[in-house]
């Protein structure tokens, strides 16, 4: 049976679920797709094409990658043929495959067209496909996964990934901030883009280079997961140590822990593995920036993932700055050279795999009935339950849900009692494709926090941590993984954050100002911590936004600023020369401790 969506249930609880755990990856360990893991190994000889080659973002990215040393051999744009950047421009991926013989394709296509572009690349048997777009509808990706699992030619990374980069071979397929990377022998796999940048930036500063860095992606469905990366790193002669960066949501970290346990048993001298899991302080049930960054029914919290990896023999760290010293110690010791618990309902839920296209078969239904203790119920009750499951799976697909749930229990007269129904829709289907408009018209924003709704209209993800009335520090951070980890570490240091605020990878001066406006509405905020690691986001642009907000809003609350990444020196210089009461730091821990000091002094 093809492992795609799963019906998730507990005793008296039934859920058809579309978030993270049911289908975190397209991979099935016994499918032909597993044979494509080796395609992830890129290097100086990797021939790369761009889909959407003539777009503004794609053009700039291709120019940067060419300068870095990536062997870009051309690209495609529908209905266009000729040259672009002095390289062949072709109207289709099939023609590009035939004429340019690429090893990889960078899919720089908007979300509403990205699904089709990925399918075109699969049809053309491109060995490695990197899909960077965010907000590709969930059900488009489910279709892609069902295609991938039937073939053994193409490997997908993403969607919603910063890409994959081999510093050791000067090959970048994605939009990673190039100055952060240096050649070396540490392999990295991360769900979060910005948190991976922070990790790599810290390693590079410590003189520890990287062999290959794989951005798994932050969406619910991804083409590659942490175990796939681990399998590659195990056999990769260029990788001497491994770094994993996980987060709340899904089960990729648990699968990785299981794989690592087996790996440590069968290998006499295993490669050192160090990991971090973001989201230890994430509120249960809240989506933390990424489409899939939350624990769904039956999924464990980040703390349990942390423990699973630790129990498997992985050395765990709390912040990316801790990776370098730990790696140096582990690798010297090994003789290698580096040069919030969910409710009981959630925990007791169980997943049942079924074919996305065909729906659950009779064997699956039987297992579900047994789990619900309905296998001895009257035939009429079992038939009703079967129709319910079939209806839920149809609704899940046709209405592009990410979660459908209800409670199911048997009554003394042999009938079924059904209550507490919940229906959650994939908003990317509406935002990117304009689908399911009738459902989204029913959204009751009046029942939601007004500030959080306002933030959403500006492209911000704002989650108030209202349960802590003693919290004092407002946070403004780009990237969901980076933001979650910052909350974790600040709490570890004794800080009390008031919120989660993800400005996203495309933050502008205007969105920074808007973020300050929202934070200052919270009367608890005594200090604001701005922590930006620029990839697509430019640090000088962020600095400009901070100074603009400080002046326009006549701010009196102290602000601690930490800028890293693209144009970081320029941004830091602008902050230092602003003449405003801004506190600039380079080190995360020093910045966090300053926040605590300033907040306590107010």
WOJO-V158414 format. One record per backbone hydrogen bond with DSSP energy under -0.5 kcal/mol. CO is the residue of the C=O (numbers start at 0). NH is the residue of the N-H. E is the energy in kcal/mol with one decimal. If there is no record, write none. Layout:
CO;NH;E + CO;NH;E
//
This chain:
1;3;-1.0 + 4;353;-1.9 + 5;7;-0.6 + 5;16;-1.8 + 6;8;-0.5 + 6;351;-1.6 + 7;14;-2.4 + 8;349;-4.2 + 9;12;-2.6 + 11;407;-0.9 + 12;9;-2.8 + 13;405;-3.3 + 14;7;-5.2 + 14;16;-0.7 + 15;403;-3.4 + 16;5;-0.8 + 18;21;-1.3 + 19;22;-1.0 + 20;23;-0.7 + 23;221;-1.5 + 27;30;-2.5 + 30;33;-1.6 + 31;34;-1.9 + 32;35;-2.0 + 33;36;-1.3 + 35;38;-1.8 + 36;39;-2.1 + 37;40;-1.5 + 39;41;-1.0 + 42;45;-1.6 + 45;47;-0.6 + 45;70;-0.6 + 46;102;-2.7 + 46;103;-2.1 + 47;72;-2.9 + 47;73;-0.7 + 48;105;-2.9 + 49;51;-0.5 + 49;52;-0.6 + 49;75;-3.0 + 50;107;-1.8 + 51;54;-1.6 + 54;58;-2.7 + 55;59;-2.1 + 56;60;-2.5 + 57;61;-2.7 + 58;62;-2.2 + 59;63;-2.1 + 60;64;-2.6 + 61;65;-2.5 + 62;66;-2.1 + 63;67;-1.8 + 64;68;-1.2 + 64;69;-2.6 + 65;68;-0.5 + 69;71;-1.8 + 70;47;-2.6 + 70;72;-0.5 + 72;87;-0.6 + 73;49;-1.2 + 74;89;-2.5 + 75;51;-2.2 + 75;52;-2.3 + 76;79;-1.9 + 81;88;-2.6 + 83;86;-1.7 + 86;83;-2.5 + 87;74;-1.9 + 88;81;-2.6 + 89;76;-1.8 + 91;95;-1.8 + 92;96;-2.8 + 93;97;-2.0 + 94;98;-2.5 + 95;99;-2.8 + 95;100;-0.6 + 96;100;-0.9 + 102;127;-1.1 + 103;48;-2.1 + 104;106;-0.7 + 104;129;-2.9 + 105;50;-2.5 + 105;107;-1.3 + 106;108;-0.9 + 106;131;-1.2 + 109;112;-1.9 + 109;113;-1.5 + 110;114;-0.7 + 112;116;-1.8 + 113;117;-2.6 + 114;118;-2.2 + 115;119;-2.2 + 116;120;-1.9 + 117;121;-2.2 + 118;122;-2.7 + 119;123;-1.7 + 120;125;-2.4 + 121;124;-1.7 + 126;154;-2.0 + 127;104;-2.4 + 128;130;-0.6 + 128;156;-2.9 + 129;106;-3.2 + 129;131;-0.6 + 130;158;-0.6 + 130;160;-0.9 + 132;159;-1.6 + 136;139;-0.7 + 136;140;-1.7 + 137;141;-2.0 + 138;142;-1.6 + 139;143;-1.9 + 140;144;-2.7 + 141;145;-2.2 + 142;146;-1.6 + 143;147;-2.8 + 144;148;-2.3 + 146;149;-1.5 + 147;150;-1.7 + 148;31;-0.6 + 154;128;-3.0 + 156;130;-2.5 + 157;222;-3.1 + 158;218;-0.7 + 159;217;-1.7 + 161;174;-2.3 + 162;214;-2.4 + 163;172;-2.7 + 164;166;-0.6 + 164;212;-2.9 + 165;168;-1.5 + 165;169;-0.7 + 165;170;-1.6 + 166;169;-0.5 + 170;165;-3.1 + 172;163;-2.2 + 175;177;-0.9 + 176;179;-1.8 + 177;180;-1.7 + 181;209;-3.3 + 184;186;-0.5 + 184;239;-3.6 + 184;240;-1.4 + 185;210;-1.7 + 185;211;-0.6 + 186;242;-2.8 + 187;213;-3.1 + 188;244;-2.3 + 189;215;-2.9 + 189;216;-0.7 + 191;195;-1.1 + 192;196;-2.0 + 193;197;-2.4 + 194;198;-1.9 + 195;199;-2.9 + 196;200;-3.2 + 197;201;-1.9 + 198;202;-2.1 + 199;203;-2.9 + 200;204;-2.0 + 201;205;-1.3 + 202;207;-3.0 + 203;206;-1.7 + 206;208;-0.7 + 208;184;-0.6 + 208;185;-0.9 + 209;183;-1.4 + 210;167;-0.8 + 211;187;-2.6 + 212;164;-2.2 + 212;214;-0.6 + 213;189;-2.3 + 213;215;-0.9 + 215;157;-0.7 + 217;291;-1.7 + 219;221;-0.5 + 221;25;-2.2 + 224;228;-1.8 + 225;229;-2.4 + 226;230;-2.6 + 227;231;-1.9 + 228;232;-2.8 + 229;233;-2.4 + 230;234;-1.3 + 231;235;-1.0 + 234;236;-0.6 + 235;238;-1.4 + 237;239;-0.6 + 239;271;-0.6 + 240;186;-2.8 + 241;273;-2.5 + 242;188;-2.2 + 243;245;-0.5 + 243;275;-1.8 + 244;190;-2.2 + 245;277;-2.3 + 250;254;-2.5 + 251;255;-2.2 + 252;256;-2.3 + 253;257;-2.3 + 254;258;-2.3 + 255;259;-2.7 + 256;260;-2.1 + 257;261;-1.8 + 258;262;-2.6 + 259;263;-2.9 + 260;264;-1.1 + 261;265;-1.9 + 262;266;-1.6 + 266;269;-0.6 + 271;241;-2.7 + 272;314;-2.1 + 273;243;-2.3 + 274;316;-2.3 + 275;245;-3.2 + 277;247;-1.2 + 278;281;-1.4 + 282;285;-1.7 + 285;287;-0.6 + 286;288;-1.2 + 287;289;-1.6 + 289;292;-0.9 + 291;293;-2.0 + 292;287;-2.7 + 293;295;-0.6 + 295;298;-2.4 + 300;303;-0.7 + 300;304;-1.5 + 301;305;-2.6 + 302;306;-2.1 + 303;307;-2.4 + 304;308;-2.4 + 305;309;-2.2 + 306;310;-3.1 + 307;311;-1.2 + 308;313;-2.3 + 309;312;-1.5 + 313;315;-0.6 + 314;274;-2.3 + 318;321;-2.4 + 319;322;-1.4 + 319;323;-0.5 + 321;325;-1.5 + 322;326;-3.0 + 323;327;-2.6 + 324;328;-1.9 + 325;329;-2.7 + 326;330;-3.0 + 327;331;-1.8 + 328;332;-1.9 + 329;333;-1.6 + 330;334;-0.6 + 330;335;-1.7 + 337;184;-1.3 + 338;208;-1.3 + 342;346;-1.9 + 343;347;-2.1 + 344;348;-0.6 + 345;297;-0.9 + 345;348;-0.9 + 349;8;-3.9 + 351;6;-2.2 + 353;3;-1.0 + 354;358;-2.9 + 358;354;-0.6 + 360;364;-2.2 + 361;365;-2.4 + 362;366;-1.9 + 363;367;-2.4 + 364;368;-2.7 + 365;369;-2.2 + 366;370;-2.1 + 367;371;-2.1 + 368;373;-3.2 + 368;374;-0.7 + 369;372;-1.2 + 373;376;-1.6 + 377;380;-0.6 + 377;381;-2.0 + 378;382;-2.5 + 379;383;-2.1 + 380;384;-2.4 + 381;385;-2.4 + 382;386;-2.3 + 383;387;-2.1 + 384;388;-2.4 + 385;389;-2.4 + 386;390;-2.6 + 387;391;-2.6 + 388;392;-2.3 + 389;393;-2.0 + 390;394;-2.8 + 391;395;-2.8 + 392;396;-1.6 + 393;397;-3.1 + 394;398;-2.5 + 395;400;-1.9 + 396;399;-0.8 + 399;425;-2.7 + 401;17;-5.0 + 402;423;-3.2 + 403;15;-2.7 + 404;421;-2.7 + 405;13;-3.4 + 406;418;-1.8 + 408;416;-3.5 + 410;413;-1.8 + 414;410;-2.7 + 415;417;-0.5 + 416;408;-2.2 + 418;406;-3.0 + 421;404;-2.5 + 423;401;-2.5 + 423;402;-1.7 + 424;426;-0.7 + 425;428;-1.1 + 425;429;-0.6 + 426;430;-3.0 + 427;431;-2.5 + 427;432;-0.7 + 428;432;-0.8 + 428;434;-2.3 + 429;433;-1.4 + 435;439;-1.9 + 436;440;-1.7 + 438;441;-1.3 + 439;442;-1.2 + 442;444;-1.1 + 443;446;-1.2 + 444;447;-1.5 + 448;452;-2.2 + 449;453;-2.3 + 450;454;-2.3 + 451;455;-1.7 + 452;456;-1.4 + 453;457;-0.7 + 454;457;-1.0 + 454;459;-2.6 + 455;458;-1.7 + 459;461;-0.6 + 460;501;-2.7 + 462;499;-2.7 + 463;465;-1.2 + 464;467;-1.3 + 466;468;-0.8 + 467;470;-1.1 + 471;473;-0.6 + 471;525;-3.7 + 471;526;-1.3 + 472;497;-2.6 + 472;498;-0.5 + 473;528;-3.1 + 475;530;-2.0 + 476;478;-0.5 + 476;502;-2.1 + 478;482;-2.4 + 479;483;-2.7 + 480;484;-2.4 + 481;485;-2.2 + 482;486;-2.0 + 483;487;-2.2 + 484;488;-2.7 + 485;489;-2.6 + 486;490;-2.2 + 487;491;-1.9 + 488;492;-2.0 + 489;494;-3.2 + 490;493;-1.0 + 495;471;-1.9 + 495;472;-1.8 + 497;464;-2.6 + 499;462;-3.0 + 500;476;-2.1 + 500;502;-0.6 + 501;460;-2.2 + 503;506;-0.8 + 507;511;-2.1 + 508;512;-2.1 + 509;513;-2.3 + 510;514;-2.2 + 511;515;-2.0 + 512;516;-2.2 + 513;517;-2.2 + 514;518;-2.5 + 515;519;-2.5 + 516;520;-0.7 + 517;520;-0.8 + 518;521;-1.4 + 520;522;-0.8 + 521;524;-1.7 + 525;557;-0.6 + 526;473;-2.7 + 527;529;-0.6 + 527;559;-2.8 + 528;475;-2.5 + 528;530;-0.6 + 529;531;-0.5 + 529;561;-2.8 + 530;477;-1.1 + 531;533;-0.6 + 531;563;-2.6 + 533;565;-2.1 + 537;541;-1.9 + 538;542;-2.5 + 539;543;-2.0 + 540;544;-2.0 + 541;545;-2.5 + 542;546;-2.3 + 543;547;-2.3 + 544;548;-2.4 + 545;549;-2.4 + 546;550;-1.9 + 547;551;-2.9 + 548;552;-2.4 + 549;554;-1.6 + 550;553;-0.7 + 557;527;-2.2 + 558;582;-2.6 + 559;529;-3.2 + 560;584;-2.6 + 561;531;-2.6 + 563;533;-3.4 + 564;567;-1.8 + 565;538;-2.6 + 566;570;-2.2 + 567;571;-2.9 + 568;572;-2.2 + 569;573;-2.2 + 570;574;-2.0 + 571;575;-2.4 + 572;576;-2.1 + 574;577;-1.1 + 579;581;-2.8 + 580;558;-0.8 + 581;583;-0.7 + 582;560;-3.3 + 584;562;-0.5 + 586;590;-2.0 + 587;591;-2.6 + 588;592;-2.5 + 589;593;-1.9 + 590;594;-1.9 + 591;595;-2.0 + 592;596;-2.3 + 593;597;-2.8 + 594;598;-2.7 + 595;599;-2.4 + 596;600;-1.3 + 597;601;-0.8 + 598;601;-0.7
//
